[in-house]
Amino acid sequence: MSLTTNRNDPNLGYGVDDKPIPQNKVYLVLSEEELAKGYLKPFRTSYKHSTCGTVTTMNDTISATYARDPWFYGSTYCCDCNMHRPLHEFVWLPDGESMSPNEWSDEEYNRVVELRKRLESK
Ligand SMILES: [Zn+2]
């Protein structure tokens, strides 16, 4: 598994899986420059698949990309199901927050949107 900041990399995978597959060869991440603008959410590296209960731990740069932009990915990989599944099936550890912004409270969703606006306008 490797990382790229190139959205046109031919080895990127897309979407969710309905049967087990290996991890993608390459995952898209934000650049160091973009990550340095500041995180919208805490840096968290582990998440639990609510469907099977398994905890997966991911690469630090992918974790940082989630923290910088929680809308960046639409799905994530479960290391037990061996599938990319939609974010609403996963919760972050240790706090149990949904990985899908659509599942957050309106208050939290709006807080993060406002924070993003402030960081973008710097
Ligand atoms: Zn699973």
Backbone and ligand atoms as CSV (ligand in chain L), in Angstrom:
chain,resi,resn,atom,element,x,y,z
A,1,MET,N,N,0.855,-1.190,0.000
A,1,MET,CA,C,0.000,0.000,0.000
A,1,MET,C,C,0.888,1.235,0.000
A,2,SER,N,N,0.576,2.176,-0.898
A,2,SER,CA,C,1.314,3.438,-0.906
A,2,SER,C,C,0.336,4.605,-0.995
A,3,LEU,N,N,0.876,5.799,-0.903
A,3,LEU,CA,C,0.050,7.003,-0.844
A,3,LEU,C,C,0.395,7.930,-1.993
A,4,THR,N,N,-0.589,8.711,-2.420
A,4,THR,CA,C,-0.335,9.703,-3.458
A,4,THR,C,C,-1.180,10.941,-3.198
A,5,THR,N,N,-0.724,12.072,-3.729
A,5,THR,CA,C,-1.553,13.280,-3.714
A,5,THR,C,C,-2.117,13.543,-5.114
A,6,ASN,N,N,-1.882,12.613,-6.032
A,6,ASN,CA,C,-2.333,12.761,-7.417
A,6,ASN,C,C,-3.690,12.081,-7.626
A,7,ARG,N,N,-4.738,12.905,-7.797
A,7,ARG,CA,C,-6.094,12.355,-7.960
A,7,ARG,C,C,-6.246,11.529,-9.226
A,8,ASN,N,N,-5.313,11.638,-10.145
A,8,ASN,CA,C,-5.399,10.889,-11.411
A,8,ASN,C,C,-4.548,9.621,-11.406
A,9,ASP,N,N,-3.988,9.272,-10.237
A,9,ASP,CA,C,-3.174,8.054,-10.170
A,9,ASP,C,C,-4.026,6.848,-10.601
A,10,PRO,N,N,-3.563,6.078,-11.595
A,10,PRO,CA,C,-4.378,4.973,-12.124
A,10,PRO,C,C,-4.578,3.817,-11.139
A,11,ASN,N,N,-3.777,3.770,-10.064
A,11,ASN,CA,C,-3.917,2.672,-9.101
A,11,ASN,C,C,-4.847,2.989,-7.937
A,12,LEU,N,N,-5.479,4.163,-7.961
A,12,LEU,CA,C,-6.442,4.487,-6.905
A,12,LEU,C,C,-7.683,3.611,-7.056
A,13,GLY,N,N,-8.291,3.289,-5.920
A,13,GLY,CA,C,-9.552,2.554,-5.946
A,13,GLY,C,C,-10.688,3.501,-5.598
A,14,TYR,N,N,-11.915,3.096,-5.924
A,14,TYR,CA,C,-13.056,3.973,-5.672
A,14,TYR,C,C,-14.220,3.202,-5.088
A,15,GLY,N,N,-14.977,3.881,-4.240
A,15,GLY,CA,C,-16.263,3.363,-3.802
A,15,GLY,C,C,-16.178,2.259,-2.773
A,16,VAL,N,N,-17.284,1.550,-2.617
A,16,VAL,CA,C,-17.411,0.511,-1.598
A,16,VAL,C,C,-17.406,-0.856,-2.281
A,17,ASP,N,N,-17.154,-1.886,-1.464
A,17,ASP,CA,C,-17.087,-3.254,-1.983
A,17,ASP,C,C,-18.236,-4.077,-1.410
A,18,ASP,N,N,-18.722,-5.025,-2.173
A,18,ASP,CA,C,-19.716,-5.946,-1.619
A,18,ASP,C,C,-19.164,-7.360,-1.491
A,19,LYS,N,N,-17.881,-7.527,-1.853
A,19,LYS,CA,C,-17.206,-8.794,-1.546
A,19,LYS,C,C,-15.743,-8.500,-1.194
A,20,PRO,N,N,-15.110,-9.425,-0.435
A,20,PRO,CA,C,-13.749,-9.157,0.052
A,20,PRO,C,C,-12.748,-8.932,-1.081
A,21,ILE,N,N,-11.906,-7.931,-0.902
A,21,ILE,CA,C,-10.811,-7.639,-1.832
A,21,ILE,C,C,-9.601,-7.199,-1.010
A,22,PRO,N,N,-8.396,-7.254,-1.591
A,22,PRO,CA,C,-7.243,-6.684,-0.888
A,22,PRO,C,C,-7.396,-5.163,-0.798
A,23,GLN,N,N,-6.581,-4.553,0.072
A,23,GLN,CA,C,-6.524,-3.090,0.096
A,23,GLN,C,C,-6.110,-2.576,-1.277
A,24,ASN,N,N,-6.486,-1.332,-1.586
A,24,ASN,CA,C,-6.045,-0.720,-2.843
A,24,ASN,C,C,-4.525,-0.597,-2.848
A,25,LYS,N,N,-3.951,-0.567,-4.037
A,25,LYS,CA,C,-2.499,-0.392,-4.150
A,25,LYS,C,C,-2.090,0.986,-3.652
A,26,VAL,N,N,-2.941,1.967,-3.930
A,26,VAL,CA,C,-2.599,3.356,-3.640
A,26,VAL,C,C,-3.821,4.052,-3.027
A,27,TYR,N,N,-3.562,4.879,-2.002
A,27,TYR,CA,C,-4.633,5.699,-1.433
A,27,TYR,C,C,-4.301,7.169,-1.599
A,28,LEU,N,N,-5.332,7.938,-1.877
A,28,LEU,CA,C,-5.175,9.380,-2.051
A,28,LEU,C,C,-5.114,10.071,-0.686
A,29,VAL,N,N,-4.185,10.991,-0.526
A,29,VAL,CA,C,-4.066,11.785,0.710
A,29,VAL,C,C,-3.879,13.249,0.321
A,30,LEU,N,N,-4.078,14.128,1.309
A,30,LEU,CA,C,-3.794,15.547,1.105
A,30,LEU,C,C,-2.291,15.792,1.214
A,31,SER,N,N,-1.827,16.834,0.565
A,31,SER,CA,C,-0.406,17.196,0.587
A,31,SER,C,C,0.010,17.701,1.962
A,32,GLU,N,N,1.301,17.655,2.237
A,32,GLU,CA,C,1.839,18.199,3.497
A,32,GLU,C,C,1.417,19.657,3.684
A,33,GLU,N,N,1.459,20.400,2.595
A,33,GLU,CA,C,1.087,21.825,2.641
A,33,GLU,C,C,-0.366,22.001,3.067
A,34,GLU,N,N,-1.239,21.168,2.505
A,34,GLU,CA,C,-2.663,21.245,2.843
A,34,GLU,C,C,-2.894,20.791,4.295
A,35,LEU,N,N,-2.221,19.725,4.714
A,35,LEU,CA,C,-2.378,19.222,6.091
A,35,LEU,C,C,-1.926,20.262,7.108
A,36,ALA,N,N,-0.921,21.051,6.732
A,36,ALA,CA,C,-0.354,22.044,7.651
A,36,ALA,C,C,-1.302,23.216,7.911
A,37,LYS,N,N,-2.377,23.324,7.130
A,37,LYS,CA,C,-3.328,24.429,7.334
A,37,LYS,C,C,-4.132,24.276,8.618
A,38,GLY,N,N,-4.161,23.051,9.162
A,38,GLY,CA,C,-4.836,22.863,10.447
A,38,GLY,C,C,-5.916,21.801,10.372
A,39,TYR,N,N,-6.118,21.108,11.491
A,39,TYR,CA,C,-7.093,20.021,11.541
A,39,TYR,C,C,-8.469,20.550,11.949
A,40,LEU,N,N,-9.499,19.962,11.358
A,40,LEU,CA,C,-10.876,20.288,11.728
A,40,LEU,C,C,-11.382,19.353,12.829
A,41,LYS,N,N,-10.759,18.182,12.910
A,41,LYS,CA,C,-11.169,17.167,13.874
A,41,LYS,C,C,-9.913,16.610,14.540
A,42,PRO,N,N,-10.070,15.887,15.664
A,42,PRO,CA,C,-8.887,15.307,16.320
A,42,PRO,C,C,-8.173,14.317,15.391
A,43,PHE,N,N,-6.875,14.159,15.604
A,43,PHE,CA,C,-6.094,13.147,14.890
A,43,PHE,C,C,-6.383,11.797,15.530
A,44,ARG,N,N,-7.041,10.930,14.770
A,44,ARG,CA,C,-7.393,9.599,15.291
A,44,ARG,C,C,-6.971,8.563,14.258
A,45,THR,N,N,-6.390,7.452,14.736
A,45,THR,CA,C,-5.843,6.478,13.788
A,45,THR,C,C,-6.611,5.156,13.763
A,46,SER,N,N,-7.488,4.942,14.734
A,46,SER,CA,C,-8.193,3.659,14.786
A,46,SER,C,C,-9.695,3.857,14.756
A,47,TYR,N,N,-10.354,2.909,14.114
A,47,TYR,CA,C,-11.809,2.969,14.030
A,47,TYR,C,C,-12.380,1.563,14.081
A,48,LYS,N,N,-13.641,1.499,14.515
A,48,LYS,CA,C,-14.310,0.209,14.659
A,48,LYS,C,C,-15.424,0.080,13.629
A,49,HIS,N,N,-15.481,-1.087,12.998
A,49,HIS,CA,C,-16.577,-1.379,12.075
A,49,HIS,C,C,-17.761,-1.842,12.905
A,50,SER,N,N,-18.833,-1.063,12.919
A,50,SER,CA,C,-19.982,-1.380,13.773
A,50,SER,C,C,-20.599,-2.718,13.389
A,51,THR,N,N,-20.506,-3.083,12.138
A,51,THR,CA,C,-21.135,-4.300,11.636
A,51,THR,C,C,-20.480,-5.569,12.191
A,52,CYS,N,N,-19.133,-5.573,12.297
A,52,CYS,CA,C,-18.437,-6.797,12.730
A,52,CYS,C,C,-17.676,-6.607,14.044
A,53,GLY,N,N,-17.522,-5.360,14.493
A,53,GLY,CA,C,-16.858,-5.079,15.765
A,53,GLY,C,C,-15.341,-5.025,15.700
A,54,THR,N,N,-14.774,-5.172,14.516
A,54,THR,CA,C,-13.315,-5.199,14.380
A,54,THR,C,C,-12.731,-3.793,14.326
A,55,VAL,N,N,-11.585,-3.625,15.007
A,55,VAL,CA,C,-10.872,-2.347,15.002
A,55,VAL,C,C,-9.772,-2.394,13.945
A,56,THR,N,N,-9.722,-1.366,13.097
A,56,THR,CA,C,-8.675,-1.213,12.085
A,56,THR,C,C,-7.864,0.028,12.433
A,57,THR,N,N,-6.543,-0.066,12.295
A,57,THR,CA,C,-5.673,1.095,12.524
A,57,THR,C,C,-5.039,1.476,11.198
A,58,MET,N,N,-5.025,2.764,10.903
A,58,MET,CA,C,-4.544,3.176,9.586
A,58,MET,C,C,-3.289,4.034,9.661
A,59,ASN,N,N,-2.759,4.254,8.497
A,59,ASN,CA,C,-1.562,5.049,8.277
A,59,ASN,C,C,-1.736,6.485,8.808
A,60,ASP,N,N,-0.658,7.062,9.356
A,60,ASP,CA,C,-0.735,8.398,9.954
A,60,ASP,C,C,-1.119,9.483,8.949
A,61,THR,N,N,-0.683,9.368,7.711
A,61,THR,CA,C,-1.014,10.428,6.743
A,61,THR,C,C,-2.485,10.365,6.340
A,62,ILE,N,N,-3.027,9.154,6.257
A,62,ILE,CA,C,-4.463,9.034,5.996
A,62,ILE,C,C,-5.240,9.569,7.200
A,63,SER,N,N,-4.769,9.250,8.409
A,63,SER,CA,C,-5.410,9.780,9.627
A,63,SER,C,C,-5.396,11.303,9.624
A,64,ALA,N,N,-4.261,11.876,9.233
A,64,ALA,CA,C,-4.136,13.343,9.193
A,64,ALA,C,C,-5.081,13.930,8.145
A,65,THR,N,N,-5.249,13.218,7.030
A,65,THR,CA,C,-6.157,13.693,5.977
A,65,THR,C,C,-7.593,13.725,6.491
A,66,TYR,N,N,-7.992,12.691,7.256
A,66,TYR,CA,C,-9.324,12.709,7.883
A,66,TYR,C,C,-9.472,13.877,8.852
A,67,ALA,N,N,-8.413,14.140,9.625
A,67,ALA,CA,C,-8.476,15.220,10.619
A,67,ALA,C,C,-8.558,16.589,9.934
A,68,ARG,N,N,-7.852,16.732,8.837
A,68,ARG,CA,C,-7.844,17.995,8.089
A,68,ARG,C,C,-9.162,18.197,7.350
A,69,ASP,N,N,-9.694,17.103,6.761
A,69,ASP,CA,C,-10.915,17.204,5.960
A,69,ASP,C,C,-11.767,15.953,6.128
A,70,PRO,N,N,-12.689,15.969,7.093
A,70,PRO,CA,C,-13.502,14.774,7.358
A,70,PRO,C,C,-14.440,14.397,6.207
A,71,TRP,N,N,-14.529,15.248,5.175
A,71,TRP,CA,C,-15.356,14.951,3.992
A,71,TRP,C,C,-14.520,14.369,2.852
A,72,PHE,N,N,-13.226,14.184,3.079
A,72,PHE,CA,C,-12.321,13.798,1.992
A,72,PHE,C,C,-12.627,12.413,1.447
A,73,TYR,N,N,-12.930,11.474,2.345
A,73,TYR,CA,C,-13.194,10.084,1.930
A,73,TYR,C,C,-14.672,9.743,2.115
A,74,GLY,N,N,-15.160,8.841,1.281
A,74,GLY,CA,C,-16.546,8.391,1.419
A,74,GLY,C,C,-16.654,6.992,1.989
A,75,SER,N,N,-15.518,6.286,2.010
A,75,SER,CA,C,-15.538,4.916,2.504
A,75,SER,C,C,-14.178,4.598,3.116
A,76,THR,N,N,-14.152,3.528,3.930
A,76,THR,CA,C,-12.871,3.106,4.510
A,76,THR,C,C,-12.824,1.587,4.580
A,77,TYR,N,N,-11.627,1.079,4.835
A,77,TYR,CA,C,-11.385,-0.364,4.757
A,77,TYR,C,C,-11.503,-1.015,6.126
A,78,CYS,N,N,-12.189,-2.153,6.188
A,78,CYS,CA,C,-12.221,-2.966,7.407
A,78,CYS,C,C,-11.277,-4.132,7.197
A,79,CYS,N,N,-10.306,-4.304,8.135
A,79,CYS,CA,C,-9.264,-5.313,7.950
A,79,CYS,C,C,-9.763,-6.718,8.261
A,80,ASP,N,N,-10.997,-6.847,8.775
A,80,ASP,CA,C,-11.558,-8.179,8.991
A,80,ASP,C,C,-12.531,-8.550,7.874
A,81,CYS,N,N,-13.398,-7.618,7.493
A,81,CYS,CA,C,-14.313,-7.859,6.361
A,81,CYS,C,C,-13.558,-7.819,5.039
A,82,ASN,N,N,-12.375,-7.192,5.027
A,82,ASN,CA,C,-11.598,-7.018,3.789
A,82,ASN,C,C,-12.419,-6.331,2.700
A,83,MET,N,N,-13.130,-5.299,3.118
A,83,MET,CA,C,-13.927,-4.514,2.169
A,83,MET,C,C,-13.845,-3.039,2.537
A,84,HIS,N,N,-13.945,-2.188,1.522
A,84,HIS,CA,C,-14.185,-0.769,1.740
A,84,HIS,C,C,-15.691,-0.616,1.941
A,85,ARG,N,N,-16.057,0.023,3.026
A,85,ARG,CA,C,-17.482,0.181,3.330
A,85,ARG,C,C,-17.781,1.655,3.604
A,86,PRO,N,N,-19.058,2.061,3.493
A,86,PRO,CA,C,-19.398,3.473,3.709
A,86,PRO,C,C,-19.059,3.928,5.127
A,87,LEU,N,N,-18.696,5.204,5.248
A,87,LEU,CA,C,-18.225,5.718,6.544
A,87,LEU,C,C,-19.256,5.586,7.655
A,88,HIS,N,N,-20.540,5.590,7.321
A,88,HIS,CA,C,-21.542,5.533,8.396
A,88,HIS,C,C,-21.537,4.186,9.125
A,89,GLU,N,N,-20.824,3.185,8.574
A,89,GLU,CA,C,-20.707,1.887,9.262
A,89,GLU,C,C,-19.580,1.867,10.293
A,90,PHE,N,N,-18.824,2.976,10.434
A,90,PHE,CA,C,-17.632,2.989,11.281
A,90,PHE,C,C,-17.696,4.091,12.329
A,91,VAL,N,N,-17.115,3.808,13.507
A,91,VAL,CA,C,-16.950,4.849,14.530
A,91,VAL,C,C,-15.477,4.961,14.912
A,92,TRP,N,N,-15.065,6.192,15.220
A,92,TRP,CA,C,-13.693,6.454,15.655
A,92,TRP,C,C,-13.460,5.941,17.059
A,93,LEU,N,N,-12.238,5.495,17.307
A,93,LEU,CA,C,-11.788,5.218,18.669
A,93,LEU,C,C,-10.849,6.356,19.059
A,94,PRO,N,N,-10.813,6.754,20.335
A,94,PRO,CA,C,-11.554,6.111,21.429
A,94,PRO,C,C,-12.938,6.699,21.671
A,95,ASP,N,N,-13.357,7.726,20.930
A,95,ASP,CA,C,-14.542,8.489,21.357
A,95,ASP,C,C,-15.872,7.968,20.827
A,96,GLY,N,N,-15.840,7.076,19.813
A,96,GLY,CA,C,-17.094,6.497,19.325
A,96,GLY,C,C,-17.864,7.379,18.361
A,97,GLU,N,N,-17.254,8.495,17.944
A,97,GLU,CA,C,-17.938,9.365,16.984
A,97,GLU,C,C,-18.008,8.692,15.610
A,98,SER,N,N,-19.117,8.881,14.908
A,98,SER,CA,C,-19.237,8.321,13.566
A,98,SER,C,C,-18.162,8.922,12.658
A,99,MET,N,N,-17.628,8.095,11.751
A,99,MET,CA,C,-16.685,8.611,10.753
A,99,MET,C,C,-17.411,9.411,9.680
A,100,SER,N,N,-18.732,9.282,9.593
A,100,SER,CA,C,-19.493,10.013,8.576
A,100,SER,C,C,-20.005,11.331,9.135
A,101,PRO,N,N,-19.573,12.457,8.555
A,101,PRO,CA,C,-20.088,13.756,9.039
A,101,PRO,C,C,-21.613,13.832,9.010
A,102,ASN,N,N,-22.237,13.091,8.107
A,102,ASN,CA,C,-23.693,13.126,8.014
A,102,ASN,C,C,-24.378,12.559,9.261
A,103,GLU,N,N,-23.624,11.815,10.073
A,103,GLU,CA,C,-24.186,11.205,11.277
A,103,GLU,C,C,-23.976,12.079,12.514
A,104,TRP,N,N,-23.181,13.151,12.392
A,104,TRP,CA,C,-22.927,14.005,13.550
A,104,TRP,C,C,-24.180,14.806,13.900
A,105,SER,N,N,-24.204,15.332,15.119
A,105,SER,CA,C,-25.275,16.242,15.490
A,105,SER,C,C,-25.177,17.491,14.611
A,106,ASP,N,N,-26.297,18.183,14.433
A,106,ASP,CA,C,-26.286,19.433,13.656
A,106,ASP,C,C,-25.288,20.409,14.255
A,107,GLU,N,N,-25.220,20.440,15.584
A,107,GLU,CA,C,-24.324,21.370,16.284
A,107,GLU,C,C,-22.864,21.102,15.913
A,108,GLU,N,N,-22.472,19.831,15.960
A,108,GLU,CA,C,-21.087,19.487,15.647
A,108,GLU,C,C,-20.802,19.703,14.159
A,109,TYR,N,N,-21.731,19.317,13.316
A,109,TYR,CA,C,-21.558,19.491,11.867
A,109,TYR,C,C,-21.339,20.977,11.552
A,110,ASN,N,N,-22.191,21.818,12.119
A,110,ASN,CA,C,-22.085,23.261,11.859
A,110,ASN,C,C,-20.805,23.849,12.434
A,111,ARG,N,N,-20.379,23.346,13.597
A,111,ARG,CA,C,-19.139,23.821,14.211
A,111,ARG,C,C,-17.954,23.554,13.275
A,112,VAL,N,N,-17.923,22.363,12.695
A,112,VAL,CA,C,-16.796,21.991,11.837
A,112,VAL,C,C,-16.844,22.773,10.511
A,113,VAL,N,N,-18.048,22.981,9.982
A,113,VAL,CA,C,-18.173,23.773,8.754
A,113,VAL,C,C,-17.670,25.205,8.992
A,114,GLU,N,N,-18.030,25.770,10.148
A,114,GLU,CA,C,-17.582,27.138,10.466
A,114,GLU,C,C,-16.064,27.189,10.635
A,115,LEU,N,N,-15.524,26.180,11.309
A,115,LEU,CA,C,-14.068,26.122,11.507
A,115,LEU,C,C,-13.368,26.027,10.153
A,116,ARG,N,N,-13.924,25.228,9.246
A,116,ARG,CA,C,-13.335,25.097,7.923
A,116,ARG,C,C,-13.325,26.447,7.196
A,117,LYS,N,N,-14.434,27.173,7.291
A,117,LYS,CA,C,-14.504,28.494,6.651
A,117,LYS,C,C,-13.426,29.417,7.200
A,118,ARG,N,N,-13.225,29.368,8.530
A,118,ARG,CA,C,-12.209,30.234,9.140
A,118,ARG,C,C,-10.816,29.866,8.657
A,119,LEU,N,N,-10.517,28.571,8.581
A,119,LEU,CA,C,-9.180,28.138,8.126
A,119,LEU,C,C,-8.952,28.471,6.654
A,120,GLU,N,N,-10.003,28.334,5.827
A,120,GLU,CA,C,-9.864,28.603,4.389
A,120,GLU,C,C,-9.627,30.083,4.133
A,121,SER,N,N,-10.148,30.934,5.014
A,121,SER,CA,C,-10.046,32.376,4.750
A,121,SER,C,C,-8.734,32.974,5.244
A,122,LYS,N,N,-7.905,32.148,5.894
A,122,LYS,CA,C,-6.616,32.646,6.384
A,122,LYS,C,C,-5.682,32.990,5.229
L,1,ZN,ZN,ZN,-15.804,-5.376,9.341
